[in-house]
Amino acid sequence: MSNPQHLVVDVPACKGHGLCFFGWPDLFDLDDDGIAVPLLDEVPEGQLDEVRKAIAACPERAIALRPA
């Protein structure tokens, strides 16, 4: 079993493009300023591939996985 991973958004780096939300609405919401908000804290192992795709899609590289 792998170590738990947390989904985080670097708020100052996020420019509100919305690619994460529109591509993965089950993983992200947008706040009133259009900044990404993760819907998951700890990422289930079965969703790691989708999270990695969202991370790769972010033009600002504002999304990351961090060890718990």
PDB file as gemmi writes it, atoms N, CA and C in Angstrom:
CRYST1    1.000    1.000    1.000  90.00  90.00  90.00 P 1                      
ATOM      1  N   MET A   1       0.848  -1.179   0.000  1.00  0.00           N  
ATOM      2  CA  MET A   1       0.000   0.000   0.000  1.00  0.00           C  
ATOM      3  C   MET A   1       0.892   1.241   0.000  1.00  0.00           C  
ATOM      4  N   SER A   2       0.535   2.241  -0.796  1.00  0.00           N  
ATOM      5  CA  SER A   2       1.334   3.452  -0.883  1.00  0.00           C  
ATOM      6  C   SER A   2       0.986   4.419   0.249  1.00  0.00           C  
ATOM      7  N   ASN A   3       1.847   5.410   0.410  1.00  0.00           N  
ATOM      8  CA  ASN A   3       1.608   6.436   1.422  1.00  0.00           C  
ATOM      9  C   ASN A   3       0.471   7.342   0.987  1.00  0.00           C  
ATOM     10  N   PRO A   4      -0.336   7.800   1.938  1.00  0.00           N  
ATOM     11  CA  PRO A   4      -1.417   8.726   1.582  1.00  0.00           C  
ATOM     12  C   PRO A   4      -0.856  10.009   0.962  1.00  0.00           C  
ATOM     13  N   GLN A   5      -1.573  10.525  -0.010  1.00  0.00           N  
ATOM     14  CA  GLN A   5      -1.187  11.754  -0.699  1.00  0.00           C  
ATOM     15  C   GLN A   5      -2.291  12.792  -0.524  1.00  0.00           C  
ATOM     16  N   HIS A   6      -1.873  14.036  -0.337  1.00  0.00           N  
ATOM     17  CA  HIS A   6      -2.818  15.141  -0.215  1.00  0.00           C  
ATOM     18  C   HIS A   6      -2.784  15.988  -1.485  1.00  0.00           C  
ATOM     19  N   LEU A   7      -3.936  16.387  -1.948  1.00  0.00           N  
ATOM     20  CA  LEU A   7      -4.065  17.259  -3.102  1.00  0.00           C  
ATOM     21  C   LEU A   7      -4.023  18.700  -2.607  1.00  0.00           C  
ATOM     22  N   VAL A   8      -3.103  19.487  -3.143  1.00  0.00           N  
ATOM     23  CA  VAL A   8      -2.959  20.879  -2.713  1.00  0.00           C  
ATOM     24  C   VAL A   8      -2.907  21.806  -3.923  1.00  0.00           C  
ATOM     25  N   VAL A   9      -3.352  23.041  -3.708  1.00  0.00           N  
ATOM     26  CA  VAL A   9      -3.272  24.086  -4.723  1.00  0.00           C  
ATOM     27  C   VAL A   9      -2.460  25.231  -4.133  1.00  0.00           C  
ATOM     28  N   ASP A  10      -1.462  25.670  -4.873  1.00  0.00           N  
ATOM     29  CA  ASP A  10      -0.681  26.849  -4.507  1.00  0.00           C  
ATOM     30  C   ASP A  10      -1.521  28.055  -4.929  1.00  0.00           C  
ATOM     31  N   VAL A  11      -2.251  28.623  -3.977  1.00  0.00           N  
ATOM     32  CA  VAL A  11      -3.209  29.683  -4.279  1.00  0.00           C  
ATOM     33  C   VAL A  11      -2.561  30.890  -4.965  1.00  0.00           C  
ATOM     34  N   PRO A  12      -1.413  31.385  -4.499  1.00  0.00           N  
ATOM     35  CA  PRO A  12      -0.815  32.524  -5.203  1.00  0.00           C  
ATOM     36  C   PRO A  12      -0.407  32.196  -6.649  1.00  0.00           C  
ATOM     37  N   ALA A  13      -0.082  30.951  -6.921  1.00  0.00           N  
ATOM     38  CA  ALA A  13       0.327  30.555  -8.275  1.00  0.00           C  
ATOM     39  C   ALA A  13      -0.862  30.354  -9.207  1.00  0.00           C  
ATOM     40  N   CYS A  14      -2.019  30.001  -8.651  1.00  0.00           N  
ATOM     41  CA  CYS A  14      -3.214  29.738  -9.464  1.00  0.00           C  
ATOM     42  C   CYS A  14      -3.707  31.044 -10.080  1.00  0.00           C  
ATOM     43  N   LYS A  15      -3.888  31.040 -11.379  1.00  0.00           N  
ATOM     44  CA  LYS A  15      -4.356  32.228 -12.100  1.00  0.00           C  
ATOM     45  C   LYS A  15      -5.801  32.101 -12.562  1.00  0.00           C  
ATOM     46  N   GLY A  16      -6.464  31.034 -12.152  1.00  0.00           N  
ATOM     47  CA  GLY A  16      -7.882  30.895 -12.435  1.00  0.00           C  
ATOM     48  C   GLY A  16      -8.230  30.486 -13.853  1.00  0.00           C  
ATOM     49  N   HIS A  17      -7.359  29.763 -14.504  1.00  0.00           N  
ATOM     50  CA  HIS A  17      -7.667  29.279 -15.853  1.00  0.00           C  
ATOM     51  C   HIS A  17      -8.869  28.325 -15.841  1.00  0.00           C  
ATOM     52  N   GLY A  18      -9.030  27.566 -14.770  1.00  0.00           N  
ATOM     53  CA  GLY A  18     -10.171  26.673 -14.630  1.00  0.00           C  
ATOM     54  C   GLY A  18     -10.043  25.334 -15.313  1.00  0.00           C  
ATOM     55  N   LEU A  19      -8.888  25.030 -15.896  1.00  0.00           N  
ATOM     56  CA  LEU A  19      -8.730  23.749 -16.584  1.00  0.00           C  
ATOM     57  C   LEU A  19      -8.951  22.573 -15.641  1.00  0.00           C  
ATOM     58  N   CYS A  20      -8.507  22.707 -14.406  1.00  0.00           N  
ATOM     59  CA  CYS A  20      -8.693  21.615 -13.444  1.00  0.00           C  
ATOM     60  C   CYS A  20     -10.177  21.388 -13.162  1.00  0.00           C  
ATOM     61  N   PHE A  21     -10.904  22.464 -12.954  1.00  0.00           N  
ATOM     62  CA  PHE A  21     -12.330  22.354 -12.653  1.00  0.00           C  
ATOM     63  C   PHE A  21     -13.116  21.812 -13.842  1.00  0.00           C  
ATOM     64  N   PHE A  22     -12.877  22.365 -15.031  1.00  0.00           N  
ATOM     65  CA  PHE A  22     -13.637  21.935 -16.197  1.00  0.00           C  
ATOM     66  C   PHE A  22     -13.246  20.532 -16.657  1.00  0.00           C  
ATOM     67  N   GLY A  23     -12.012  20.135 -16.408  1.00  0.00           N  
ATOM     68  CA  GLY A  23     -11.570  18.795 -16.779  1.00  0.00           C  
ATOM     69  C   GLY A  23     -11.864  17.741 -15.727  1.00  0.00           C  
ATOM     70  N   TRP A  24     -11.850  18.156 -14.455  1.00  0.00           N  
ATOM     71  CA  TRP A  24     -12.009  17.214 -13.341  1.00  0.00           C  
ATOM     72  C   TRP A  24     -12.899  17.818 -12.263  1.00  0.00           C  
ATOM     73  N   PRO A  25     -14.182  18.030 -12.569  1.00  0.00           N  
ATOM     74  CA  PRO A  25     -15.078  18.672 -11.601  1.00  0.00           C  
ATOM     75  C   PRO A  25     -15.328  17.838 -10.342  1.00  0.00           C  
ATOM     76  N   ASP A  26     -14.983  16.562 -10.395  1.00  0.00           N  
ATOM     77  CA  ASP A  26     -15.105  15.734  -9.196  1.00  0.00           C  
ATOM     78  C   ASP A  26     -13.911  15.933  -8.258  1.00  0.00           C  
ATOM     79  N   LEU A  27     -12.860  16.605  -8.737  1.00  0.00           N  
ATOM     80  CA  LEU A  27     -11.670  16.837  -7.926  1.00  0.00           C  
ATOM     81  C   LEU A  27     -11.508  18.284  -7.477  1.00  0.00           C  
ATOM     82  N   PHE A  28     -12.105  19.232  -8.232  1.00  0.00           N  
ATOM     83  CA  PHE A  28     -11.890  20.655  -7.954  1.00  0.00           C  
ATOM     84  C   PHE A  28     -13.172  21.455  -8.049  1.00  0.00           C  
ATOM     85  N   ASP A  29     -13.217  22.511  -7.262  1.00  0.00           N  
ATOM     86  CA  ASP A  29     -14.226  23.553  -7.389  1.00  0.00           C  
ATOM     87  C   ASP A  29     -13.457  24.842  -7.619  1.00  0.00           C  
ATOM     88  N   LEU A  30     -14.172  25.913  -7.899  1.00  0.00           N  
ATOM     89  CA  LEU A  30     -13.551  27.225  -8.030  1.00  0.00           C  
ATOM     90  C   LEU A  30     -14.170  28.149  -6.987  1.00  0.00           C  
ATOM     91  N   ASP A  31     -13.327  28.963  -6.346  1.00  0.00           N  
ATOM     92  CA  ASP A  31     -13.873  29.921  -5.397  1.00  0.00           C  
ATOM     93  C   ASP A  31     -14.425  31.132  -6.154  1.00  0.00           C  
ATOM     94  N   ASP A  32     -14.885  32.137  -5.445  1.00  0.00           N  
ATOM     95  CA  ASP A  32     -15.503  33.299  -6.075  1.00  0.00           C  
ATOM     96  C   ASP A  32     -14.558  34.075  -6.982  1.00  0.00           C  
ATOM     97  N   ASP A  33     -13.259  33.902  -6.776  1.00  0.00           N  
ATOM     98  CA  ASP A  33     -12.255  34.564  -7.613  1.00  0.00           C  
ATOM     99  C   ASP A  33     -11.749  33.679  -8.742  1.00  0.00           C  
ATOM    100  N   GLY A  34     -12.323  32.480  -8.884  1.00  0.00           N  
ATOM    101  CA  GLY A  34     -11.910  31.557  -9.930  1.00  0.00           C  
ATOM    102  C   GLY A  34     -10.684  30.739  -9.585  1.00  0.00           C  
ATOM    103  N   ILE A  35     -10.291  30.752  -8.317  1.00  0.00           N  
ATOM    104  CA  ILE A  35      -9.118  30.006  -7.869  1.00  0.00           C  
ATOM    105  C   ILE A  35      -9.538  28.578  -7.517  1.00  0.00           C  
ATOM    106  N   ALA A  36      -8.720  27.619  -7.914  1.00  0.00           N  
ATOM    107  CA  ALA A  36      -9.023  26.205  -7.683  1.00  0.00           C  
ATOM    108  C   ALA A  36      -9.048  25.863  -6.204  1.00  0.00           C  
ATOM    109  N   VAL A  37     -10.014  25.033  -5.853  1.00  0.00           N  
ATOM    110  CA  VAL A  37     -10.161  24.526  -4.489  1.00  0.00           C  
ATOM    111  C   VAL A  37     -10.285  23.012  -4.593  1.00  0.00           C  
ATOM    112  N   PRO A  38      -9.342  22.259  -4.007  1.00  0.00           N  
ATOM    113  CA  PRO A  38      -9.454  20.798  -4.065  1.00  0.00           C  
ATOM    114  C   PRO A  38     -10.680  20.308  -3.290  1.00  0.00           C  
ATOM    115  N   LEU A  39     -11.376  19.350  -3.853  1.00  0.00           N  
ATOM    116  CA  LEU A  39     -12.518  18.750  -3.171  1.00  0.00           C  
ATOM    117  C   LEU A  39     -12.101  17.561  -2.313  1.00  0.00           C  
ATOM    118  N   LEU A  40     -10.902  17.069  -2.552  1.00  0.00           N  
ATOM    119  CA  LEU A  40     -10.362  15.959  -1.770  1.00  0.00           C  
ATOM    120  C   LEU A  40      -9.177  16.455  -0.964  1.00  0.00           C  
ATOM    121  N   ASP A  41      -9.051  15.970   0.224  1.00  0.00           N  
ATOM    122  CA  ASP A  41      -7.826  16.228   0.976  1.00  0.00           C  
ATOM    123  C   ASP A  41      -6.897  15.069   0.686  1.00  0.00           C  
ATOM    124  N   GLU A  42      -7.233  13.910   1.200  1.00  0.00           N  
ATOM    125  CA  GLU A  42      -6.436  12.715   0.934  1.00  0.00           C  
ATOM    126  C   GLU A  42      -6.979  12.038  -0.319  1.00  0.00           C  
ATOM    127  N   VAL A  43      -6.102  11.772  -1.273  1.00  0.00           N  
ATOM    128  CA  VAL A  43      -6.509  11.212  -2.564  1.00  0.00           C  
ATOM    129  C   VAL A  43      -6.555   9.689  -2.471  1.00  0.00           C  
ATOM    130  N   PRO A  44      -7.717   9.086  -2.761  1.00  0.00           N  
ATOM    131  CA  PRO A  44      -7.784   7.628  -2.803  1.00  0.00           C  
ATOM    132  C   PRO A  44      -6.868   7.095  -3.904  1.00  0.00           C  
ATOM    133  N   GLU A  45      -6.258   5.974  -3.646  1.00  0.00           N  
ATOM    134  CA  GLU A  45      -5.315   5.387  -4.596  1.00  0.00           C  
ATOM    135  C   GLU A  45      -5.931   5.228  -5.985  1.00  0.00           C  
ATOM    136  N   GLY A  46      -7.213   4.925  -6.053  1.00  0.00           N  
ATOM    137  CA  GLY A  46      -7.890   4.737  -7.323  1.00  0.00           C  
ATOM    138  C   GLY A  46      -8.052   6.013  -8.140  1.00  0.00           C  
ATOM    139  N   GLN A  47      -7.840   7.180  -7.540  1.00  0.00           N  
ATOM    140  CA  GLN A  47      -7.972   8.444  -8.252  1.00  0.00           C  
ATOM    141  C   GLN A  47      -6.629   9.108  -8.541  1.00  0.00           C  
ATOM    142  N   LEU A  48      -5.541   8.469  -8.191  1.00  0.00           N  
ATOM    143  CA  LEU A  48      -4.231   9.079  -8.394  1.00  0.00           C  
ATOM    144  C   LEU A  48      -3.932   9.380  -9.857  1.00  0.00           C  
ATOM    145  N   ASP A  49      -4.330   8.507 -10.767  1.00  0.00           N  
ATOM    146  CA  ASP A  49      -4.078   8.761 -12.192  1.00  0.00           C  
ATOM    147  C   ASP A  49      -4.802  10.014 -12.668  1.00  0.00           C  
ATOM    148  N   GLU A  50      -6.063  10.183 -12.261  1.00  0.00           N  
ATOM    149  CA  GLU A  50      -6.817  11.366 -12.654  1.00  0.00           C  
ATOM    150  C   GLU A  50      -6.207  12.632 -12.039  1.00  0.00           C  
ATOM    151  N   VAL A  51      -5.776  12.547 -10.805  1.00  0.00           N  
ATOM    152  CA  VAL A  51      -5.139  13.693 -10.156  1.00  0.00           C  
ATOM    153  C   VAL A  51      -3.853  14.063 -10.890  1.00  0.00           C  
ATOM    154  N   ARG A  52      -3.091  13.073 -11.277  1.00  0.00           N  
ATOM    155  CA  ARG A  52      -1.846  13.358 -12.019  1.00  0.00           C  
ATOM    156  C   ARG A  52      -2.132  14.022 -13.373  1.00  0.00           C  
ATOM    157  N   LYS A  53      -3.224  13.643 -14.022  1.00  0.00           N  
ATOM    158  CA  LYS A  53      -3.603  14.288 -15.279  1.00  0.00           C  
ATOM    159  C   LYS A  53      -3.969  15.757 -15.035  1.00  0.00           C  
ATOM    160  N   ALA A  54      -4.695  16.017 -13.968  1.00  0.00           N  
ATOM    161  CA  ALA A  54      -5.059  17.398 -13.632  1.00  0.00           C  
ATOM    162  C   ALA A  54      -3.818  18.223 -13.320  1.00  0.00           C  
ATOM    163  N   ILE A  55      -2.878  17.639 -12.596  1.00  0.00           N  
ATOM    164  CA  ILE A  55      -1.622  18.328 -12.275  1.00  0.00           C  
ATOM    165  C   ILE A  55      -0.893  18.694 -13.562  1.00  0.00           C  
ATOM    166  N   ALA A  56      -0.820  17.762 -14.492  1.00  0.00           N  
ATOM    167  CA  ALA A  56      -0.115  18.001 -15.750  1.00  0.00           C  
ATOM    168  C   ALA A  56      -0.821  19.054 -16.609  1.00  0.00           C  
ATOM    169  N   ALA A  57      -2.137  19.179 -16.467  1.00  0.00           N  
ATOM    170  CA  ALA A  57      -2.903  20.121 -17.282  1.00  0.00           C  
ATOM    171  C   ALA A  57      -2.806  21.557 -16.783  1.00  0.00           C  
ATOM    172  N   CYS A  58      -2.374  21.760 -15.570  1.00  0.00           N  
ATOM    173  CA  CYS A  58      -2.331  23.112 -14.993  1.00  0.00           C  
ATOM    174  C   CYS A  58      -1.199  23.925 -15.625  1.00  0.00           C  
ATOM    175  N   PRO A  59      -1.535  25.009 -16.350  1.00  0.00           N  
ATOM    176  CA  PRO A  59      -0.487  25.798 -17.002  1.00  0.00           C  
ATOM    177  C   PRO A  59       0.417  26.544 -16.029  1.00  0.00           C  
ATOM    178  N   GLU A  60      -0.054  26.757 -14.816  1.00  0.00           N  
ATOM    179  CA  GLU A  60       0.738  27.484 -13.812  1.00  0.00           C  
ATOM    180  C   GLU A  60       1.486  26.543 -12.869  1.00  0.00           C  
ATOM    181  N   ARG A  61       1.262  25.233 -13.016  1.00  0.00           N  
ATOM    182  CA  ARG A  61       1.860  24.233 -12.123  1.00  0.00           C  
ATOM    183  C   ARG A  61       1.518  24.532 -10.659  1.00  0.00           C  
ATOM    184  N   ALA A  62       0.252  24.904 -10.452  1.00  0.00           N  
ATOM    185  CA  ALA A  62      -0.220  25.287  -9.122  1.00  0.00           C  
ATOM    186  C   ALA A  62      -0.801  24.121  -8.332  1.00  0.00           C  
ATOM    187  N   ILE A  63      -0.931  22.961  -8.943  1.00  0.00           N  
ATOM    188  CA  ILE A  63      -1.525  21.791  -8.289  1.00  0.00           C  
ATOM    189  C   ILE A  63      -0.425  20.784  -8.002  1.00  0.00           C  
ATOM    190  N   ALA A  64      -0.501  20.170  -6.826  1.00  0.00           N  
ATOM    191  CA  ALA A  64       0.518  19.191  -6.460  1.00  0.00           C  
ATOM    192  C   ALA A  64      -0.057  18.136  -5.535  1.00  0.00           C  
ATOM    193  N   LEU A  65       0.643  17.030  -5.473  1.00  0.00           N  
ATOM    194  CA  LEU A  65       0.415  15.998  -4.463  1.00  0.00           C  
ATOM    195  C   LEU A  65       1.515  16.132  -3.425  1.00  0.00           C  
ATOM    196  N   ARG A  66       1.139  16.039  -2.176  1.00  0.00           N  
ATOM    197  CA  ARG A  66       2.099  16.087  -1.078  1.00  0.00           C  
ATOM    198  C   ARG A  66       1.873  14.878  -0.183  1.00  0.00           C  
ATOM    199  N   PRO A  67       2.946  14.327   0.348  1.00  0.00           N  
ATOM    200  CA  PRO A  67       2.772  13.215   1.295  1.00  0.00           C  
ATOM    201  C   PRO A  67       1.993  13.671   2.521  1.00  0.00           C  
ATOM    202  N   ALA A  68       1.219  12.754   3.040  1.00  0.00           N  
ATOM    203  CA  ALA A  68       0.423  13.059   4.253  1.00  0.00           C  
ATOM    204  C   ALA A  68       1.315  13.252   5.448  1.00  0.00           C  
TER     205      ALA A  68                                                      
END                                                                             
